[in-house]
Structure formats: C-alpha cells, structure tokens
Amino acid sequence: MSARIHATPEQAVEAARPIVLTAFRAVVGLLFACHGATSVFGVLGGTKGGGSLPLGQWPGWWAALIQLAGGSLVLLGAGTRYAALLCSGSMAYAYFTVHQEHALLPLQNGGEPSVMFCWAFLAIAVLGSGPYSLDRLLSTRQPRAAAVDPVEATAAQPTTG
C-alpha cells in the first residue's frame, strides 16, 4: 500500500479531519454515557456514596437517563445532532441550576465538567456526526429520490414568446 503524501501541513490536517471528528464524537459520547450508567445502574463505582439514583427522582435520575441515552446515541453517531443538542442543553441546565449558585466561575463552583460537556456537545451538534457514523451509514442505504430528467424538466416548462 502506498502512503498518502501531503504537500502541506494544512492538507495533512484536512485529511485527518474526518477521523478526528469521529474520535472526538465517540470519546465525548462514551464518557457522557458512562456518567449516566453510573447514576442509573450504579456501575463504575455508582453515585457519590455508591449505588444508583432512585428510579424517576427529579432531576438527577432524568439527567442521568439523558446522559446514558444521549451519550450512547452520540457515541454511535445515531441522531447525533438532536442527541448532542439535548445533551448540551442538559449540561447548561445543570451548570446554571446546580453549580452557579455556589460561585460565578466554573473553577470556583466545580462546574468544569458541565461546561466542557455543554460546549463539546454544542460543537458536535453544529459539526454533525462525521463520515464514520450510523447517521452516515443509514443515509447512504436509503433509496434516494429519482433524479429529474433535464430533458423532461425543460419540456414541462411553459415557453413564452
């Protein structure tokens, strides 16, 4: 196999973009899903004090469910933009309702993970799932609308004269 040689560093970076976007999406999704699994199922050390959150407890259990489901969808690249937007919003809510009342800055109030997840998911929502995702795989397997024949389209247009 021949190695791809790029003339400039910019070309090398551009060639790596799809792989980096996919890796970023997968890592952020996995970490978020792990946070949710910790609270919903009590795995990976459980919540603070061990164990899981009581079923349906507001807002903690529901936030954990968003983390688990949304993080899993982002990890797989399925419904990525919507899932990432929901995850971003849940982290903004967590920051402003839980952390900010203790201090203004994330370094002072312990809200750095909420802020980082919020902005990471917002970036994913804007950038999309990337080429290596279930979104992309499923979109290439769906039948596309029949292309319009240019001759028929021209013939169907009314002529003026």
Buried (B, 14 or more C-beta within 10 A) or exposed (E): EEEEEEEEEEEEEEEEEEEEBBEBBBEBBEBBBBBBBBBBBBEEEBBEEEEBBEEEEEEBBEBBBBBBBBBBBBBBBBBBBEBBBBBBBBBBBBBEEBBBEEEEEBEEBEBEBBBBBBEBBBBBBEBBBBBBBBBBBEEEEEEEEEEEEEEEEEEEEEEEE
